Amino acid sequence: HTIVQLEVTTGLNSLEQPVYRDPVVLAGLAGTSGYADGNGTSARFNNILAMDLDTAGNLYVADRGNNRIRKITPQGVVSTFIGNGGTTTVNGTGSAVSFAA
């Protein structure tokens, strides 16, 4: 379970072919699932469901297998944004929230 960053560049003209750079691992380790906050490849995810990007460049990941929303900074630092890993539904904020899978 890996989050990779892809860089695509194009010329000024829409008829030019895009140039794809080699993907760079932003967070996680391919073939390894689990739960861990941390930097880059030390972070772990389990069954990523969806992702969204904010205006500051932070990526929010629905980590379904861990019942958490994770935040990944542009530098690859992963933290738990919301959720405590519980399997019942509990409203609240931060780590008080629990999602039913």
N, C-alpha and C positions, 0 to 999 in steps of 0.2 A: 504494500500500500504506500504509494509514493506520489507526491505532488511535484510535478516538473514545471519549469518555466520555459516557455517557447518564445523565441524572439523571431519575428517576421518583419522584414523590411521590404519596402517597395520603392520604386522610383517616383518621380513627379508625375508620370504618365500612367494611367490605369492599364495600358496595354503591356507594360513591362511585367515580366514574370517575377513573382515574389521570391525573395531569398530567405530560406529557412536556415537558421543557425542550429547547431547541435543543442538538444534539450539539456537543461541544467537542473539537477535535483534541488528543489527548494526545501522540501521537508519529507521525512519518512525514509523508509528503506524498502526497496522492491522485494517482494516475496516474504515480508515480515509484517504480521499484524499484531496489534496489541494496543495498549494505552500508555503513552508517556508524553508529557510536555517537554520541551527542550529545544535545542538549536539543531537545525538541519536534519541530518540523518539519525540523530539520537531520538527524534520524535517518532511516535507510533500512532497509527490510525487503524480502525477496524470497520470496514464496509462504508466507505464514503458514499453519501447519497446525493449531495448537491453542494454547490459552491456559489459564493457571491463576493463581489469586490466593492469596497467603499472608495470614496474619493481620495483618501490618503494612501491608497494602494494596499491596504490590508485585505487579506483573503479570509472569508469566513466559510468554514467547512462543516456541513452536517455529517458528523461522525456517528452514523447510525448504530454501529455495533457497540459503541461505547456510550450511547445515549447522551451525547454532549454536542455543543456547538463549539468549534475550535477556531481560534484566530491565528493567522500566520502573517507576520509582518513582512514587508518587502525584503528584509534581511534574513528571513527564514526562521525567525523565532516563533515557536508554537506555544500557545497557552490555551487554557480552557476559558472560553468566554462566558459560557453559561452551561449549567447542568452539573449533576453530581454522579451520574452513572446509574442512578436508581431506575427501577423498572416499573414504577407507578407514576401517575401524573400528579405533580405537585406544582402549583403556581408560586411565583415569587421572583426573586432576582438573583443573579450570580449562581453560587453553588447551592442555593436553597431550591433551585428548580430541578424537577425530575421529569423525564419524558417516558411515556409508555411506548415500548417498541412494537 
